[in-house]
């Protein structure tokens, strides 16, 4: 079946540093990808919609200057958490739509811990 | 009223039984419907997609859609302890344009426990 990969799966960084997370669609071209965040025992929260070749669309309350999204190719989107702080510690998950099947697949997630 | 509603559970069924998970949605423009399974600490995994009224079967899973009643369900036959997870119902309104295009709306999830 379709596969979406993420890298890294786990990252620990110091407060004030930046972290880049990569999301790749392996089996299909993904013109649309999404970035979610999930805190323990809470629901998925959509952060932004990433469209290949254009600027990302951010959900209300998500700081676009803090969470930089780049979708430069049909198979790769990146999320950079800039000047990370402990409150940014969370589980970040990307997903991609296969527009041939209309199905949306999730990557395995990246667990970010900011110390 | 929430856009997508699920009973949060927990729903507990014995091994081998049928687990029935339900979901209602409020947006009549919804056209695509999905069930995801999420184990604790993991990302959601797509189980079923359904786009037209009726039943769709895949192995032990059957999705049912009734657009007139704005209702979608998932049946799991011969439930196994490994099916214990949170099940997320998600709907998508295609063609809305703007920022909502392609975006999924999730229910809060139903926790299923299958006990031996």
Interface residues (C-beta under 8 A of the other chain):
Chain A: X32 X34 X43 X44 X46 X49 X57 X91 X93 X97 X101 X102 X103 X104 X105 X106 X107 X108 X109
Chain B: X32 X34 X36 X41 X42 X43 X44 X45 X46 X49 X51 X88 X90 X92 X94 X99 X101 X102 X103 X104 X106 X108 X109
